[in-house]
Amino acid sequence: MPYDPTIAGVVFDFDGTLTQPGALDFPAMRKEIGCPHDGDILVHLRNLPASQQARAETIIQAMEMTAAERSVPNEGAETVIRELRKRGVKLAILTRNSRAAFDCALKRFSRISAADFAIILTRDEARRDKPHPDGVVQAAVEMGVPCDKIVVVGDFSYDIEAGHAAGAATAFLPPLPSATTRIAPTVRLTRLNQLLDVFF
Ligand SMILES: [Mg+2]
């Protein structure tokens, strides 16, 4: 595995990365709003006719809140964040989830808080959602770390695509051993705490 001691910032995806995977049921969300099985839920939502949009948004938000209420910190997530903070690494969160659901899920953590992150970008704040690189670039500016000194960590292809497009290193934490990404990640993790050995 590569070792890059110059990495000075980490942009974490939230759901399925800092929380245990499986809380958000994406297939069920797609079915509820008539989004194709491989479609981007947020893009589908925004392209719906105005008459259907409010209802679909309400459904998605309700499903996100239910998932947030039963979110559980991922194995090693709190320890990794505490250790990175101790080492002076800048941290950010970039999520396609809503701010309300994120705030709710963060309450399920006991050893980390919003204050551990230079910036938290949900879809309510990010300019364009992943897989666009905008949020990664925005996080880099807030952290004061150039994109090529950042690693983007996530459990889905969009995380890796966004990081790659921004010029950052990427670490993929697959929810299942068979999971793949459209663009190859810099590293593939089996556990979150491997980050500490690979990049720092
Ligand atoms: Mg995720």
Residues whose N, C-alpha, C, O or C-beta is under 5 A from the ligand:
A	BS01	MG	D13 F14 D15 G16 T17 D155 F156
